[in-house]
Amino acid sequence: MAQEKKYIGTGRRKSSTAQVVLRPGKGNITINGVDVRTYFPYETNVMDLKQPLTVTNTEETFDIDAKVNGGGFTGATGAIRLGIARALLEYDKENEGNEGSFRSILKKAGF
């Protein structure tokens, strides 16, 4: 059986810690086993954590599974966002030095 590709990133913000796993997919996001729109009561939280995907134009390229512990909604959102950015860097590791790499795109956007 072929092993499924996955990219892992860890993010921390305030008192929240998130372990994020990116897998090739259609853009589904689950947090602690729950759909993102059910987990976060505010649409701004969802938009916030999707920012690295939006900037790199990969919103519908990956399915995301995040496990987050501690803190409130703002800290959890920031931790997941950082975890997504780090997992994207892991995915794009071969292009790290190039001008159009995810690293340069995310750095310009302030991640």
DOROLO-167000 format. One record per residue (C-alpha): residue in three letters; chain; x, y, z. Coordinates in steps of 0.02 Angstrom, whole numbers, padded with zeros to 5 digits. Layout:
BEGIN
   r c   east  north     up
 ALA A      X      Y      Z
...
// end
This chain:
BEGIN
   r c   east  north     up
 MET A  00000  00000  00000
 ALA A  00068  00170 -00049
 GLN A  00091  00291  00094
 GLU A -00015  00448  00084
 LYS A  00080  00612  00070
 LYS A  00057  00727  00220
 TYR A  00143  00884  00280
 ILE A  00148  00930  00463
 GLY A  00168  01100  00545
 THR A  00158  01156  00726
 GLY A  00099  01327  00778
 ARG A  00090  01417  00945
 ARG A  00003  01579  00990
 LYS A -00038  01647  01163
 SER A -00077  01489  01263
 SER A -00136  01386  01112
 THR A -00038  01250  01024
 ALA A -00093  01174  00858
 GLN A -00031  01021  00764
 VAL A -00083  01040  00581
 VAL A -00080  00903  00448
 LEU A -00100  00948  00263
 ARG A -00150  00811  00142
 PRO A -00192  00826 -00043
 GLY A -00380  00852 -00054
 LYS A -00520  00972 -00092
 GLY A -00507  01105  00042
 ASN A -00596  01023  00190
 ILE A -00540  01087  00360
 THR A -00572  00996  00524
 ILE A -00518  01053  00696
 ASN A -00515  00926  00836
 GLY A -00624  00814  00727
 VAL A -00757  00949  00697
 ASP A -00789  01052  00540
 VAL A -00704  01223  00549
 ARG A -00869  01319  00533
 THR A -00942  01222  00678
 TYR A -00787  01240  00788
 PHE A -00768  01428  00765
 PRO A -00925  01533  00793
 TYR A -00861  01682  00693
 GLU A -00825  01688  00506
 THR A -00678  01805  00539
 ASN A -00587  01664  00631
 VAL A -00609  01551  00480
 MET A -00548  01685  00359
 ASP A -00400  01720  00474
 LEU A -00337  01541  00480
 LYS A -00357  01520  00291
 GLN A -00244  01669  00252
 PRO A -00086  01566  00212
 LEU A -00189  01459  00092
 THR A -00266  01613  00010
 VAL A -00099  01699 -00014
 THR A -00020  01543 -00092
 ASN A -00177  01505 -00195
 THR A -00194  01329 -00122
 GLU A -00365  01343 -00037
 GLU A -00438  01195 -00132
 THR A -00277  01094 -00147
 PHE A -00263  01024  00030
 ASP A -00373  00947  00163
 ILE A -00322  01009  00336
 ASP A -00338  00917  00500
 ALA A -00287  01018  00653
 LYS A -00276  00970  00835
 VAL A -00275  01123  00948
 ASN A -00257  01135  01137
 GLY A -00274  01281  01256
 GLY A -00324  01461  01241
 GLY A -00476  01542  01164
 PHE A -00535  01568  00986
 THR A -00407  01703  00943
 GLY A -00258  01605  01006
 ALA A -00318  01445  00924
 THR A -00343  01535  00758
 GLY A -00168  01609  00763
 ALA A -00089  01442  00811
 ILE A -00178  01350  00669
 ARG A -00131  01487  00545
 LEU A  00053  01472  00592
 GLY A  00042  01281  00583
 ILE A -00033  01293  00408
 ALA A  00105  01412  00352
 ARG A  00240  01295  00419
 ALA A  00159  01143  00336
 LEU A  00152  01237  00171
 LEU A  00339  01272  00187
 GLU A  00367  01086  00214
 TYR A  00266  01049  00056
 ASP A  00365  01175 -00048
 LYS A  00537  01131  00022
 GLU A  00616  01098 -00150
 ASN A  00578  01275 -00212
 GLU A  00637  01363 -00055
 GLY A  00768  01473 -00138
 ASN A  00665  01522 -00291
 GLU A  00577  01689 -00312
 GLY A  00401  01614 -00327
 SER A  00422  01495 -00180
 PHE A  00294  01485 -00041
 ARG A  00428  01547  00078
 SER A  00449  01712 -00014
 ILE A  00260  01731 -00039
 LEU A  00222  01698  00145
 LYS A  00364  01809  00203
 LYS A  00302  01955  00098
 ALA A  00128  01931  00172
 GLY A  00200  01937  00348
 PHE A  00183  01756  00402
// end
